[in-house]
Amino acid sequence: MAYCTITDLQAAYGADKISAWSRMDPDAVDRAIANASAEIDGYLLSGGYPVPLDGPPANIKKYCVDIAAANLIVG
């Protein structure tokens, strides 16, 4: 389960930046979101939380957006 969407990324950083960072590849955005969600799940698992979170708090979405954006930037 992904903790954010492409719409969340675009709302946070702008559609133009997301397009540029992903090189206009929607699969790259999907991979970045999936990798960010998996990274968050890894931290949650290490803390003993069941994953994926059902109805995660808003800060989890923000973390996912930021991690996914970083994944896109570094390629």
CHARMM internal coordinates of N, CA and C (Angstrom, degrees):
IC EDIT
DIST 1 N 1 CA 1.4358
DIST 1 CA 1 C 1.5199
ANGL 1 N 1 CA 1 C 109.66
DIST 1 C 2 N 1.3225
ANGL 1 CA 1 C 2 N 115.72
DIHE 1 N 1 CA 1 C 2 N 129.92
DIST 2 N 2 CA 1.4623
ANGL 1 C 2 N 2 CA 120.97
DIHE 1 CA 1 C 2 N 2 CA 178.78
DIST 2 CA 2 C 1.5260
ANGL 2 N 2 CA 2 C 109.48
DIHE 1 C 2 N 2 CA 2 C -84.34
DIST 2 C 3 N 1.3187
ANGL 2 CA 2 C 3 N 115.50
DIHE 2 N 2 CA 2 C 3 N 141.88
DIST 3 N 3 CA 1.4539
ANGL 2 C 3 N 3 CA 120.76
DIHE 2 CA 2 C 3 N 3 CA -179.94
DIST 3 CA 3 C 1.5311
ANGL 3 N 3 CA 3 C 112.66
DIHE 2 C 3 N 3 CA 3 C -93.50
DIST 3 C 4 N 1.3387
ANGL 3 CA 3 C 4 N 117.84
DIHE 3 N 3 CA 3 C 4 N -1.34
DIST 4 N 4 CA 1.4536
ANGL 3 C 4 N 4 CA 121.33
DIHE 3 CA 3 C 4 N 4 CA 174.04
DIST 4 CA 4 C 1.5230
ANGL 4 N 4 CA 4 C 108.81
DIHE 3 C 4 N 4 CA 4 C -151.49
DIST 4 C 5 N 1.3131
ANGL 4 CA 4 C 5 N 115.84
DIHE 4 N 4 CA 4 C 5 N 172.60
DIST 5 N 5 CA 1.4646
ANGL 4 C 5 N 5 CA 122.10
DIHE 4 CA 4 C 5 N 5 CA 179.92
DIST 5 CA 5 C 1.5225
ANGL 5 N 5 CA 5 C 109.25
DIHE 4 C 5 N 5 CA 5 C -126.89
DIST 5 C 6 N 1.3209
ANGL 5 CA 5 C 6 N 114.91
DIHE 5 N 5 CA 5 C 6 N 170.57
DIST 6 N 6 CA 1.4657
ANGL 5 C 6 N 6 CA 119.12
DIHE 5 CA 5 C 6 N 6 CA 175.93
DIST 6 CA 6 C 1.5282
ANGL 6 N 6 CA 6 C 110.18
DIHE 5 C 6 N 6 CA 6 C -61.52
DIST 6 C 7 N 1.3125
ANGL 6 CA 6 C 7 N 116.98
DIHE 6 N 6 CA 6 C 7 N -33.79
DIST 7 N 7 CA 1.4641
ANGL 6 C 7 N 7 CA 121.02
DIHE 6 CA 6 C 7 N 7 CA 177.73
DIST 7 CA 7 C 1.5280
ANGL 7 N 7 CA 7 C 110.63
DIHE 6 C 7 N 7 CA 7 C -62.56
DIST 7 C 8 N 1.3239
ANGL 7 CA 7 C 8 N 116.73
DIHE 7 N 7 CA 7 C 8 N -38.82
DIST 8 N 8 CA 1.4707
ANGL 7 C 8 N 8 CA 120.59
DIHE 7 CA 7 C 8 N 8 CA 176.99
DIST 8 CA 8 C 1.5302
ANGL 8 N 8 CA 8 C 110.54
DIHE 7 C 8 N 8 CA 8 C -64.27
DIST 8 C 9 N 1.3371
ANGL 8 CA 8 C 9 N 116.28
DIHE 8 N 8 CA 8 C 9 N -42.43
DIST 9 N 9 CA 1.4687
ANGL 8 C 9 N 9 CA 120.28
DIHE 8 CA 8 C 9 N 9 CA 178.12
DIST 9 CA 9 C 1.5214
ANGL 9 N 9 CA 9 C 110.87
DIHE 8 C 9 N 9 CA 9 C -62.04
DIST 9 C 10 N 1.3312
ANGL 9 CA 9 C 10 N 115.92
DIHE 9 N 9 CA 9 C 10 N -45.12
DIST 10 N 10 CA 1.4615
ANGL 9 C 10 N 10 CA 120.27
DIHE 9 CA 9 C 10 N 10 CA -179.74
DIST 10 CA 10 C 1.5222
ANGL 10 N 10 CA 10 C 111.47
DIHE 9 C 10 N 10 CA 10 C -64.83
DIST 10 C 11 N 1.3210
ANGL 10 CA 10 C 11 N 117.14
DIHE 10 N 10 CA 10 C 11 N -37.75
DIST 11 N 11 CA 1.4660
ANGL 10 C 11 N 11 CA 120.46
DIHE 10 CA 10 C 11 N 11 CA 178.33
DIST 11 CA 11 C 1.5231
ANGL 11 N 11 CA 11 C 111.22
DIHE 10 C 11 N 11 CA 11 C -65.08
DIST 11 C 12 N 1.3090
ANGL 11 CA 11 C 12 N 116.50
DIHE 11 N 11 CA 11 C 12 N -36.35
DIST 12 N 12 CA 1.4672
ANGL 11 C 12 N 12 CA 120.68
DIHE 11 CA 11 C 12 N 12 CA -177.58
DIST 12 CA 12 C 1.5258
ANGL 12 N 12 CA 12 C 113.01
DIHE 11 C 12 N 12 CA 12 C -79.27
DIST 12 C 13 N 1.3310
ANGL 12 CA 12 C 13 N 116.71
DIHE 12 N 12 CA 12 C 13 N -40.15
DIST 13 N 13 CA 1.4647
ANGL 12 C 13 N 13 CA 120.45
DIHE 12 CA 12 C 13 N 13 CA -171.29
DIST 13 CA 13 C 1.5204
ANGL 13 N 13 CA 13 C 114.63
DIHE 12 C 13 N 13 CA 13 C -118.75
DIST 13 C 14 N 1.3297
ANGL 13 CA 13 C 14 N 117.78
DIHE 13 N 13 CA 13 C 14 N -11.23
DIST 14 N 14 CA 1.4557
ANGL 13 C 14 N 14 CA 121.52
DIHE 13 CA 13 C 14 N 14 CA -178.45
DIST 14 CA 14 C 1.5195
ANGL 14 N 14 CA 14 C 111.17
DIHE 13 C 14 N 14 CA 14 C 96.18
DIST 14 C 15 N 1.3166
ANGL 14 CA 14 C 15 N 114.97
DIHE 14 N 14 CA 14 C 15 N 140.24
DIST 15 N 15 CA 1.4653
ANGL 14 C 15 N 15 CA 120.80
DIHE 14 CA 14 C 15 N 15 CA -178.49
DIST 15 CA 15 C 1.5257
ANGL 15 N 15 CA 15 C 112.10
DIHE 14 C 15 N 15 CA 15 C -61.76
DIST 15 C 16 N 1.3367
ANGL 15 CA 15 C 16 N 117.52
DIHE 15 N 15 CA 15 C 16 N -36.28
DIST 16 N 16 CA 1.4613
ANGL 15 C 16 N 16 CA 120.40
DIHE 15 CA 15 C 16 N 16 CA -179.31
DIST 16 CA 16 C 1.5238
ANGL 16 N 16 CA 16 C 111.99
DIHE 15 C 16 N 16 CA 16 C -63.42
DIST 16 C 17 N 1.3338
ANGL 16 CA 16 C 17 N 116.18
DIHE 16 N 16 CA 16 C 17 N -42.68
DIST 17 N 17 CA 1.4736
ANGL 16 C 17 N 17 CA 119.09
DIHE 16 CA 16 C 17 N 17 CA 179.85
DIST 17 CA 17 C 1.5210
ANGL 17 N 17 CA 17 C 111.01
DIHE 16 C 17 N 17 CA 17 C -67.61
DIST 17 C 18 N 1.3271
ANGL 17 CA 17 C 18 N 117.71
DIHE 17 N 17 CA 17 C 18 N -41.27
DIST 18 N 18 CA 1.4617
ANGL 17 C 18 N 18 CA 120.14
DIHE 17 CA 17 C 18 N 18 CA -179.89
DIST 18 CA 18 C 1.5213
ANGL 18 N 18 CA 18 C 109.78
DIHE 17 C 18 N 18 CA 18 C -63.97
DIST 18 C 19 N 1.3230
ANGL 18 CA 18 C 19 N 117.45
DIHE 18 N 18 CA 18 C 19 N -40.86
DIST 19 N 19 CA 1.4700
ANGL 18 C 19 N 19 CA 120.94
DIHE 18 CA 18 C 19 N 19 CA 177.11
DIST 19 CA 19 C 1.5223
ANGL 19 N 19 CA 19 C 110.99
DIHE 18 C 19 N 19 CA 19 C -62.56
DIST 19 C 20 N 1.3208
ANGL 19 CA 19 C 20 N 116.41
DIHE 19 N 19 CA 19 C 20 N -43.71
DIST 20 N 20 CA 1.4683
ANGL 19 C 20 N 20 CA 120.09
DIHE 19 CA 19 C 20 N 20 CA -179.43
DIST 20 CA 20 C 1.5248
ANGL 20 N 20 CA 20 C 111.01
DIHE 19 C 20 N 20 CA 20 C -66.96
DIST 20 C 21 N 1.3278
ANGL 20 CA 20 C 21 N 116.58
DIHE 20 N 20 CA 20 C 21 N -46.50
DIST 21 N 21 CA 1.4601
ANGL 20 C 21 N 21 CA 119.85
DIHE 20 CA 20 C 21 N 21 CA -177.75
DIST 21 CA 21 C 1.5218
ANGL 21 N 21 CA 21 C 112.05
DIHE 20 C 21 N 21 CA 21 C -64.92
DIST 21 C 22 N 1.3285
ANGL 21 CA 21 C 22 N 116.49
DIHE 21 N 21 CA 21 C 22 N -31.97
DIST 22 N 22 CA 1.4688
ANGL 21 C 22 N 22 CA 120.14
DIHE 21 CA 21 C 22 N 22 CA -179.03
DIST 22 CA 22 C 1.5199
ANGL 22 N 22 CA 22 C 112.30
DIHE 21 C 22 N 22 CA 22 C -90.21
DIST 22 C 23 N 1.3359
ANGL 22 CA 22 C 23 N 115.35
DIHE 22 N 22 CA 22 C 23 N -1.97
DIST 23 N 23 CA 1.4624
ANGL 22 C 23 N 23 CA 120.92
DIHE 22 CA 22 C 23 N 23 CA -175.59
DIST 23 CA 23 C 1.5269
ANGL 23 N 23 CA 23 C 110.54
DIHE 22 C 23 N 23 CA 23 C 56.97
DIST 23 C 24 N 1.3450
ANGL 23 CA 23 C 24 N 114.31
DIHE 23 N 23 CA 23 C 24 N 36.52
DIST 24 N 24 CA 1.4667
ANGL 23 C 24 N 24 CA 124.38
DIHE 23 CA 23 C 24 N 24 CA 178.79
DIST 24 CA 24 C 1.5251
ANGL 24 N 24 CA 24 C 112.55
DIHE 23 C 24 N 24 CA 24 C 57.94
DIST 24 C 25 N 1.3250
ANGL 24 CA 24 C 25 N 116.41
DIHE 24 N 24 CA 24 C 25 N 31.56
DIST 25 N 25 CA 1.4647
ANGL 24 C 25 N 25 CA 122.05
DIHE 24 CA 24 C 25 N 25 CA 179.27
DIST 25 CA 25 C 1.5290
ANGL 25 N 25 CA 25 C 108.87
DIHE 24 C 25 N 25 CA 25 C -109.76
DIST 25 C 26 N 1.3503
ANGL 25 CA 25 C 26 N 117.47
DIHE 25 N 25 CA 25 C 26 N 104.80
DIST 26 N 26 CA 1.4685
ANGL 25 C 26 N 26 CA 118.99
DIHE 25 CA 25 C 26 N 26 CA -178.52
DIST 26 CA 26 C 1.5259
ANGL 26 N 26 CA 26 C 112.88
DIHE 25 C 26 N 26 CA 26 C -61.96
DIST 26 C 27 N 1.3347
ANGL 26 CA 26 C 27 N 117.40
DIHE 26 N 26 CA 26 C 27 N -27.35
DIST 27 N 27 CA 1.4655
ANGL 26 C 27 N 27 CA 119.97
DIHE 26 CA 26 C 27 N 27 CA 177.06
DIST 27 CA 27 C 1.5240
ANGL 27 N 27 CA 27 C 111.11
DIHE 26 C 27 N 27 CA 27 C -66.87
DIST 27 C 28 N 1.3178
ANGL 27 CA 27 C 28 N 116.74
DIHE 27 N 27 CA 27 C 28 N -33.14
DIST 28 N 28 CA 1.4674
ANGL 27 C 28 N 28 CA 120.30
DIHE 27 CA 27 C 28 N 28 CA 177.55
DIST 28 CA 28 C 1.5235
ANGL 28 N 28 CA 28 C 110.51
DIHE 27 C 28 N 28 CA 28 C -64.78
DIST 28 C 29 N 1.3218
ANGL 28 CA 28 C 29 N 116.47
DIHE 28 N 28 CA 28 C 29 N -38.68
DIST 29 N 29 CA 1.4662
ANGL 28 C 29 N 29 CA 120.61
DIHE 28 CA 28 C 29 N 29 CA 177.98
DIST 29 CA 29 C 1.5237
ANGL 29 N 29 CA 29 C 109.70
DIHE 28 C 29 N 29 CA 29 C -66.10
DIST 29 C 30 N 1.3241
ANGL 29 CA 29 C 30 N 116.65
DIHE 29 N 29 CA 29 C 30 N -44.61
DIST 30 N 30 CA 1.4709
ANGL 29 C 30 N 30 CA 120.50
DIHE 29 CA 29 C 30 N 30 CA 178.54
DIST 30 CA 30 C 1.5246
ANGL 30 N 30 CA 30 C 111.25
DIHE 29 C 30 N 30 CA 30 C -60.09
DIST 30 C 31 N 1.3361
ANGL 30 CA 30 C 31 N 117.22
DIHE 30 N 30 CA 30 C 31 N -42.18
DIST 31 N 31 CA 1.4717
ANGL 30 C 31 N 31 CA 121.05
DIHE 30 CA 30 C 31 N 31 CA 178.30
DIST 31 CA 31 C 1.5236
ANGL 31 N 31 CA 31 C 111.21
DIHE 30 C 31 N 31 CA 31 C -64.68
DIST 31 C 32 N 1.3311
ANGL 31 CA 31 C 32 N 116.29
DIHE 31 N 31 CA 31 C 32 N -42.06
DIST 32 N 32 CA 1.4681
ANGL 31 C 32 N 32 CA 120.33
DIHE 31 CA 31 C 32 N 32 CA -179.63
DIST 32 CA 32 C 1.5212
ANGL 32 N 32 CA 32 C 110.70
DIHE 31 C 32 N 32 CA 32 C -62.70
DIST 32 C 33 N 1.3321
ANGL 32 CA 32 C 33 N 116.64
DIHE 32 N 32 CA 32 C 33 N -41.49
DIST 33 N 33 CA 1.4581
ANGL 32 C 33 N 33 CA 120.75
DIHE 32 CA 32 C 33 N 33 CA 178.59
DIST 33 CA 33 C 1.5231
ANGL 33 N 33 CA 33 C 110.75
DIHE 32 C 33 N 33 CA 33 C -67.69
DIST 33 C 34 N 1.3332
ANGL 33 CA 33 C 34 N 116.90
DIHE 33 N 33 CA 33 C 34 N -43.59
DIST 34 N 34 CA 1.4693
ANGL 33 C 34 N 34 CA 120.73
DIHE 33 CA 33 C 34 N 34 CA 179.48
DIST 34 CA 34 C 1.5269
ANGL 34 N 34 CA 34 C 110.66
DIHE 33 C 34 N 34 CA 34 C -62.83
DIST 34 C 35 N 1.3261
ANGL 34 CA 34 C 35 N 117.53
DIHE 34 N 34 CA 34 C 35 N -42.18
DIST 35 N 35 CA 1.4601
ANGL 34 C 35 N 35 CA 120.88
DIHE 34 CA 34 C 35 N 35 CA 179.36
DIST 35 CA 35 C 1.5259
ANGL 35 N 35 CA 35 C 111.66
DIHE 34 C 35 N 35 CA 35 C -66.87
DIST 35 C 36 N 1.3276
ANGL 35 CA 35 C 36 N 116.78
DIHE 35 N 35 CA 35 C 36 N -39.65
DIST 36 N 36 CA 1.4634
ANGL 35 C 36 N 36 CA 120.28
DIHE 35 CA 35 C 36 N 36 CA 177.47
DIST 36 CA 36 C 1.5268
ANGL 36 N 36 CA 36 C 110.66
DIHE 35 C 36 N 36 CA 36 C -64.16
DIST 36 C 37 N 1.3216
ANGL 36 CA 36 C 37 N 116.44
DIHE 36 N 36 CA 36 C 37 N -42.90
DIST 37 N 37 CA 1.4700
ANGL 36 C 37 N 37 CA 120.41
DIHE 36 CA 36 C 37 N 37 CA 179.40
DIST 37 CA 37 C 1.5245
ANGL 37 N 37 CA 37 C 110.85
DIHE 36 C 37 N 37 CA 37 C -64.60
DIST 37 C 38 N 1.3273
ANGL 37 CA 37 C 38 N 117.02
DIHE 37 N 37 CA 37 C 38 N -40.27
DIST 38 N 38 CA 1.4618
ANGL 37 C 38 N 38 CA 120.89
DIHE 37 CA 37 C 38 N 38 CA 178.14
DIST 38 CA 38 C 1.5264
ANGL 38 N 38 CA 38 C 111.34
DIHE 37 C 38 N 38 CA 38 C -65.36
DIST 38 C 39 N 1.3257
ANGL 38 CA 38 C 39 N 116.79
DIHE 38 N 38 CA 38 C 39 N -38.10
DIST 39 N 39 CA 1.4616
ANGL 38 C 39 N 39 CA 120.04
DIHE 38 CA 38 C 39 N 39 CA 177.48
DIST 39 CA 39 C 1.5242
ANGL 39 N 39 CA 39 C 110.75
DIHE 38 C 39 N 39 CA 39 C -63.44
DIST 39 C 40 N 1.3135
ANGL 39 CA 39 C 40 N 116.32
DIHE 39 N 39 CA 39 C 40 N -43.37
DIST 40 N 40 CA 1.4685
ANGL 39 C 40 N 40 CA 120.62
DIHE 39 CA 39 C 40 N 40 CA 177.96
DIST 40 CA 40 C 1.5246
ANGL 40 N 40 CA 40 C 109.80
DIHE 39 C 40 N 40 CA 40 C -62.99
DIST 40 C 41 N 1.3366
ANGL 40 CA 40 C 41 N 117.29
DIHE 40 N 40 CA 40 C 41 N -44.80
DIST 41 N 41 CA 1.4637
ANGL 40 C 41 N 41 CA 120.46
DIHE 40 CA 40 C 41 N 41 CA 178.05
DIST 41 CA 41 C 1.5235
ANGL 41 N 41 CA 41 C 111.50
DIHE 40 C 41 N 41 CA 41 C -58.62
DIST 41 C 42 N 1.3262
ANGL 41 CA 41 C 42 N 117.50
DIHE 41 N 41 CA 41 C 42 N -38.02
DIST 42 N 42 CA 1.4599
ANGL 41 C 42 N 42 CA 120.80
DIHE 41 CA 41 C 42 N 42 CA 178.24
DIST 42 CA 42 C 1.5153
ANGL 42 N 42 CA 42 C 112.38
DIHE 41 C 42 N 42 CA 42 C -60.47
DIST 42 C 43 N 1.3215
ANGL 42 CA 42 C 43 N 115.87
DIHE 42 N 42 CA 42 C 43 N -43.68
DIST 43 N 43 CA 1.4615
ANGL 42 C 43 N 43 CA 119.48
DIHE 42 CA 42 C 43 N 43 CA 177.76
DIST 43 CA 43 C 1.5262
ANGL 43 N 43 CA 43 C 111.26
DIHE 42 C 43 N 43 CA 43 C -66.36
DIST 43 C 44 N 1.3359
ANGL 43 CA 43 C 44 N 115.98
DIHE 43 N 43 CA 43 C 44 N -41.16
DIST 44 N 44 CA 1.4633
ANGL 43 C 44 N 44 CA 119.42
DIHE 43 CA 43 C 44 N 44 CA 179.54
DIST 44 CA 44 C 1.5250
ANGL 44 N 44 CA 44 C 111.28
DIHE 43 C 44 N 44 CA 44 C -64.18
DIST 44 C 45 N 1.3220
ANGL 44 CA 44 C 45 N 116.62
DIHE 44 N 44 CA 44 C 45 N -42.49
DIST 45 N 45 CA 1.4731
ANGL 44 C 45 N 45 CA 120.57
DIHE 44 CA 44 C 45 N 45 CA 178.22
DIST 45 CA 45 C 1.5192
ANGL 45 N 45 CA 45 C 111.40
DIHE 44 C 45 N 45 CA 45 C -60.33
DIST 45 C 46 N 1.3343
ANGL 45 CA 45 C 46 N 116.04
DIHE 45 N 45 CA 45 C 46 N -41.16
DIST 46 N 46 CA 1.4683
ANGL 45 C 46 N 46 CA 118.79
DIHE 45 CA 45 C 46 N 46 CA -178.87
DIST 46 CA 46 C 1.5262
ANGL 46 N 46 CA 46 C 111.21
DIHE 45 C 46 N 46 CA 46 C -66.22
DIST 46 C 47 N 1.3330
ANGL 46 CA 46 C 47 N 116.53
DIHE 46 N 46 CA 46 C 47 N -21.66
DIST 47 N 47 CA 1.4620
ANGL 46 C 47 N 47 CA 120.81
DIHE 46 CA 46 C 47 N 47 CA 176.96
DIST 47 CA 47 C 1.5147
ANGL 47 N 47 CA 47 C 112.94
DIHE 46 C 47 N 47 CA 47 C -92.37
DIST 47 C 48 N 1.3375
ANGL 47 CA 47 C 48 N 116.54
DIHE 47 N 47 CA 47 C 48 N 2.52
DIST 48 N 48 CA 1.4538
ANGL 47 C 48 N 48 CA 120.42
DIHE 47 CA 47 C 48 N 48 CA 176.99
DIST 48 CA 48 C 1.5183
ANGL 48 N 48 CA 48 C 115.06
DIHE 47 C 48 N 48 CA 48 C 87.41
DIST 48 C 49 N 1.3290
ANGL 48 CA 48 C 49 N 116.87
DIHE 48 N 48 CA 48 C 49 N 11.36
DIST 49 N 49 CA 1.4651
ANGL 48 C 49 N 49 CA 120.01
DIHE 48 CA 48 C 49 N 49 CA 179.84
DIST 49 CA 49 C 1.5272
ANGL 49 N 49 CA 49 C 110.38
DIHE 48 C 49 N 49 CA 49 C -87.66
DIST 49 C 50 N 1.3283
ANGL 49 CA 49 C 50 N 117.60
DIHE 49 N 49 CA 49 C 50 N 143.27
DIST 50 N 50 CA 1.4674
ANGL 49 C 50 N 50 CA 119.63
DIHE 49 CA 49 C 50 N 50 CA 174.73
DIST 50 CA 50 C 1.5328
ANGL 50 N 50 CA 50 C 109.80
DIHE 49 C 50 N 50 CA 50 C -74.61
DIST 50 C 51 N 1.3151
ANGL 50 CA 50 C 51 N 115.77
DIHE 50 N 50 CA 50 C 51 N 140.31
DIST 51 N 51 CA 1.4664
ANGL 50 C 51 N 51 CA 120.58
DIHE 50 CA 50 C 51 N 51 CA 179.59
DIST 51 CA 51 C 1.5157
ANGL 51 N 51 CA 51 C 109.90
DIHE 50 C 51 N 51 CA 51 C -126.78
DIST 51 C 52 N 1.3292
ANGL 51 CA 51 C 52 N 117.61
DIHE 51 N 51 CA 51 C 52 N 154.78
DIST 52 N 52 CA 1.4498
ANGL 51 C 52 N 52 CA 126.00
DIHE 51 CA 51 C 52 N 52 CA -3.96
DIST 52 CA 52 C 1.5195
ANGL 52 N 52 CA 52 C 110.94
DIHE 51 C 52 N 52 CA 52 C -73.74
DIST 52 C 53 N 1.3162
ANGL 52 CA 52 C 53 N 115.56
DIHE 52 N 52 CA 52 C 53 N 156.32
DIST 53 N 53 CA 1.4555
ANGL 52 C 53 N 53 CA 120.56
DIHE 52 CA 52 C 53 N 53 CA 178.04
DIST 53 CA 53 C 1.5187
ANGL 53 N 53 CA 53 C 109.51
DIHE 52 C 53 N 53 CA 53 C -69.03
DIST 53 C 54 N 1.2940
ANGL 53 CA 53 C 54 N 116.06
DIHE 53 N 53 CA 53 C 54 N 136.61
DIST 54 N 54 CA 1.4556
ANGL 53 C 54 N 54 CA 121.40
DIHE 53 CA 53 C 54 N 54 CA 175.34
DIST 54 CA 54 C 1.5214
ANGL 54 N 54 CA 54 C 107.55
DIHE 53 C 54 N 54 CA 54 C -95.56
DIST 54 C 55 N 1.3279
ANGL 54 CA 54 C 55 N 116.78
DIHE 54 N 54 CA 54 C 55 N 113.41
DIST 55 N 55 CA 1.4677
ANGL 54 C 55 N 55 CA 119.88
DIHE 54 CA 54 C 55 N 55 CA -176.72
DIST 55 CA 55 C 1.5100
ANGL 55 N 55 CA 55 C 111.50
DIHE 54 C 55 N 55 CA 55 C 69.97
DIST 55 C 56 N 1.3484
ANGL 55 CA 55 C 56 N 117.77
DIHE 55 N 55 CA 55 C 56 N 58.06
DIST 56 N 56 CA 1.4649
ANGL 55 C 56 N 56 CA 120.08
DIHE 55 CA 55 C 56 N 56 CA -176.38
DIST 56 CA 56 C 1.5289
ANGL 56 N 56 CA 56 C 111.71
DIHE 55 C 56 N 56 CA 56 C -65.82
DIST 56 C 57 N 1.3266
ANGL 56 CA 56 C 57 N 116.55
DIHE 56 N 56 CA 56 C 57 N 153.86
DIST 57 N 57 CA 1.4565
ANGL 56 C 57 N 57 CA 120.29
DIHE 56 CA 56 C 57 N 57 CA 177.54
DIST 57 CA 57 C 1.5335
ANGL 57 N 57 CA 57 C 110.80
DIHE 56 C 57 N 57 CA 57 C -66.42
DIST 57 C 58 N 1.3246
ANGL 57 CA 57 C 58 N 115.97
DIHE 57 N 57 CA 57 C 58 N 160.93
DIST 58 N 58 CA 1.4674
ANGL 57 C 58 N 58 CA 121.80
DIHE 57 CA 57 C 58 N 58 CA -175.38
DIST 58 CA 58 C 1.5274
ANGL 58 N 58 CA 58 C 112.47
DIHE 57 C 58 N 58 CA 58 C -59.46
DIST 58 C 59 N 1.3262
ANGL 58 CA 58 C 59 N 117.65
DIHE 58 N 58 CA 58 C 59 N -32.91
DIST 59 N 59 CA 1.4637
ANGL 58 C 59 N 59 CA 118.18
DIHE 58 CA 58 C 59 N 59 CA -178.58
DIST 59 CA 59 C 1.5269
ANGL 59 N 59 CA 59 C 111.92
DIHE 58 C 59 N 59 CA 59 C -66.40
DIST 59 C 60 N 1.3114
ANGL 59 CA 59 C 60 N 118.77
DIHE 59 N 59 CA 59 C 60 N -28.14
DIST 60 N 60 CA 1.4705
ANGL 59 C 60 N 60 CA 121.24
DIHE 59 CA 59 C 60 N 60 CA 177.25
DIST 60 CA 60 C 1.5260
ANGL 60 N 60 CA 60 C 109.39
DIHE 59 C 60 N 60 CA 60 C -65.47
DIST 60 C 61 N 1.3395
ANGL 60 CA 60 C 61 N 117.22
DIHE 60 N 60 CA 60 C 61 N -40.86
DIST 61 N 61 CA 1.4646
ANGL 60 C 61 N 61 CA 120.20
DIHE 60 CA 60 C 61 N 61 CA 177.50
DIST 61 CA 61 C 1.5281
ANGL 61 N 61 CA 61 C 110.19
DIHE 60 C 61 N 61 CA 61 C -62.00
DIST 61 C 62 N 1.3361
ANGL 61 CA 61 C 62 N 116.61
DIHE 61 N 61 CA 61 C 62 N -43.75
DIST 62 N 62 CA 1.4621
ANGL 61 C 62 N 62 CA 119.95
DIHE 61 CA 61 C 62 N 62 CA 179.61
DIST 62 CA 62 C 1.5264
ANGL 62 N 62 CA 62 C 110.93
DIHE 61 C 62 N 62 CA 62 C -61.44
DIST 62 C 63 N 1.3298
ANGL 62 CA 62 C 63 N 116.62
DIHE 62 N 62 CA 62 C 63 N -44.23
DIST 63 N 63 CA 1.4619
ANGL 62 C 63 N 63 CA 119.70
DIHE 62 CA 62 C 63 N 63 CA 177.86
DIST 63 CA 63 C 1.5291
ANGL 63 N 63 CA 63 C 110.53
DIHE 62 C 63 N 63 CA 63 C -60.49
DIST 63 C 64 N 1.3169
ANGL 63 CA 63 C 64 N 116.67
DIHE 63 N 63 CA 63 C 64 N -42.10
DIST 64 N 64 CA 1.4586
ANGL 63 C 64 N 64 CA 120.60
DIHE 63 CA 63 C 64 N 64 CA -179.28
DIST 64 CA 64 C 1.5271
ANGL 64 N 64 CA 64 C 110.44
DIHE 63 C 64 N 64 CA 64 C -63.77
DIST 64 C 65 N 1.3218
ANGL 64 CA 64 C 65 N 117.14
DIHE 64 N 64 CA 64 C 65 N -43.67
DIST 65 N 65 CA 1.4684
ANGL 64 C 65 N 65 CA 121.39
DIHE 64 CA 64 C 65 N 65 CA 178.01
DIST 65 CA 65 C 1.5267
ANGL 65 N 65 CA 65 C 109.88
DIHE 64 C 65 N 65 CA 65 C -59.17
DIST 65 C 66 N 1.3292
ANGL 65 CA 65 C 66 N 117.03
DIHE 65 N 65 CA 65 C 66 N -47.62
DIST 66 N 66 CA 1.4547
ANGL 65 C 66 N 66 CA 120.73
DIHE 65 CA 65 C 66 N 66 CA -177.34
DIST 66 CA 66 C 1.5285
ANGL 66 N 66 CA 66 C 112.24
DIHE 65 C 66 N 66 CA 66 C -66.41
DIST 66 C 67 N 1.3151
ANGL 66 CA 66 C 67 N 117.52
DIHE 66 N 66 CA 66 C 67 N -41.47
DIST 67 N 67 CA 1.4691
ANGL 66 C 67 N 67 CA 120.92
DIHE 66 CA 66 C 67 N 67 CA 179.60
DIST 67 CA 67 C 1.5186
ANGL 67 N 67 CA 67 C 109.97
DIHE 66 C 67 N 67 CA 67 C -68.17
DIST 67 C 68 N 1.3421
ANGL 67 CA 67 C 68 N 117.59
DIHE 67 N 67 CA 67 C 68 N -42.21
DIST 68 N 68 CA 1.4672
ANGL 67 C 68 N 68 CA 120.93
DIHE 67 CA 67 C 68 N 68 CA 178.92
DIST 68 CA 68 C 1.5300
ANGL 68 N 68 CA 68 C 110.42
DIHE 67 C 68 N 68 CA 68 C -62.59
DIST 68 C 69 N 1.3379
ANGL 68 CA 68 C 69 N 117.38
DIHE 68 N 68 CA 68 C 69 N -42.10
DIST 69 N 69 CA 1.4565
ANGL 68 C 69 N 69 CA 120.53
DIHE 68 CA 68 C 69 N 69 CA 178.91
DIST 69 CA 69 C 1.5308
ANGL 69 N 69 CA 69 C 109.97
DIHE 68 C 69 N 69 CA 69 C -62.42
DIST 69 C 70 N 1.3225
ANGL 69 CA 69 C 70 N 116.85
DIHE 69 N 69 CA 69 C 70 N -43.26
DIST 70 N 70 CA 1.4670
ANGL 69 C 70 N 70 CA 120.08
DIHE 69 CA 69 C 70 N 70 CA 177.62
DIST 70 CA 70 C 1.5222
ANGL 70 N 70 CA 70 C 111.28
DIHE 69 C 70 N 70 CA 70 C -61.56
DIST 70 C 71 N 1.3325
ANGL 70 CA 70 C 71 N 116.09
DIHE 70 N 70 CA 70 C 71 N -40.27
DIST 71 N 71 CA 1.4734
ANGL 70 C 71 N 71 CA 119.83
DIHE 70 CA 70 C 71 N 71 CA 177.14
DIST 71 CA 71 C 1.5190
ANGL 71 N 71 CA 71 C 111.37
DIHE 70 C 71 N 71 CA 71 C -60.68
DIST 71 C 72 N 1.3250
ANGL 71 CA 71 C 72 N 116.96
DIHE 71 N 71 CA 71 C 72 N -39.94
DIST 72 N 72 CA 1.4630
ANGL 71 C 72 N 72 CA 120.17
DIHE 71 CA 71 C 72 N 72 CA 178.44
DIST 72 CA 72 C 1.5279
ANGL 72 N 72 CA 72 C 111.82
DIHE 71 C 72 N 72 CA 72 C -67.29
DIST 72 C 73 N 1.3131
ANGL 72 CA 72 C 73 N 116.35
DIHE 72 N 72 CA 72 C 73 N -40.88
DIST 73 N 73 CA 1.4695
ANGL 72 C 73 N 73 CA 120.64
DIHE 72 CA 72 C 73 N 73 CA -177.06
DIST 73 CA 73 C 1.5282
ANGL 73 N 73 CA 73 C 111.03
DIHE 72 C 73 N 73 CA 73 C -64.41
DIST 73 C 74 N 1.3254
ANGL 73 CA 73 C 74 N 116.37
DIHE 73 N 73 CA 73 C 74 N -44.61
DIST 74 N 74 CA 1.4673
ANGL 73 C 74 N 74 CA 118.87
DIHE 73 CA 73 C 74 N 74 CA -177.45
DIST 74 CA 74 C 1.5307
ANGL 74 N 74 CA 74 C 111.85
DIHE 73 C 74 N 74 CA 74 C -81.45
DIST 74 C 75 N 1.3193
ANGL 74 CA 74 C 75 N 115.06
DIHE 74 N 74 CA 74 C 75 N -11.87
DIST 75 N 75 CA 1.4570
ANGL 74 C 75 N 75 CA 120.49
DIHE 74 CA 74 C 75 N 75 CA 173.38
DIST 75 CA 75 C 1.4480
ANGL 75 N 75 CA 75 C 114.05
DIHE 74 C 75 N 75 CA 75 C 74.41
END
COOR INIT
IC SEED 1 N 1 CA 1 C
IC BUILD
